[in-house]
Amino acid sequence: PFALLDQSLRGAVGNSSVTGITYTNGQVTGWTVASVAYVAAYGADGLISITRGGQPFMTVTYTNGLPTTVTYA
């Protein structure tokens, strides 16, 4: 699951058309790709969800502080 999460974020953020990256408390909380806004939310263990254009994009669940599933909408 962690590899899927990493690959997803690389695809979403590693794009040359990324603009408007925002940070909150040192974490990336938003960015825009080709006019589509992405918003990231964090919990105690780390990244818990990303929305794309206001719609669910992916969620991450954790067990004992480790990511165990990455689910795409």
Residue, then its C-alpha position, 0 to 999 in steps of 0.5 A: p500500500f505504501a508503494l501505491l501511495d507513493q506512486s499516486l503522489r508522484g503522478a499527481v505532484g510530479n507533473s510539470s503543470v502543477t501550480g499553486i502548491t500550498y503547505t500547512n504545518g510543513q505538509v503539502t495540503g493542496w495543489t492544482v494540475a491543469s486547473v483541477a484542484y487537489v486537497a490533502a488531509y492528514g490524521a495522526d498517522g499521516l496522509i488520510s485522504i485526497t480530493r480531486g476537484g472537490q470529489p473523493f480521489m483516494t483514502v489511506t487507512y493505517t494499522n498501528g501507525l503503518p499504511t495498510t490500504v490505499t483506496y481510490a474512488 
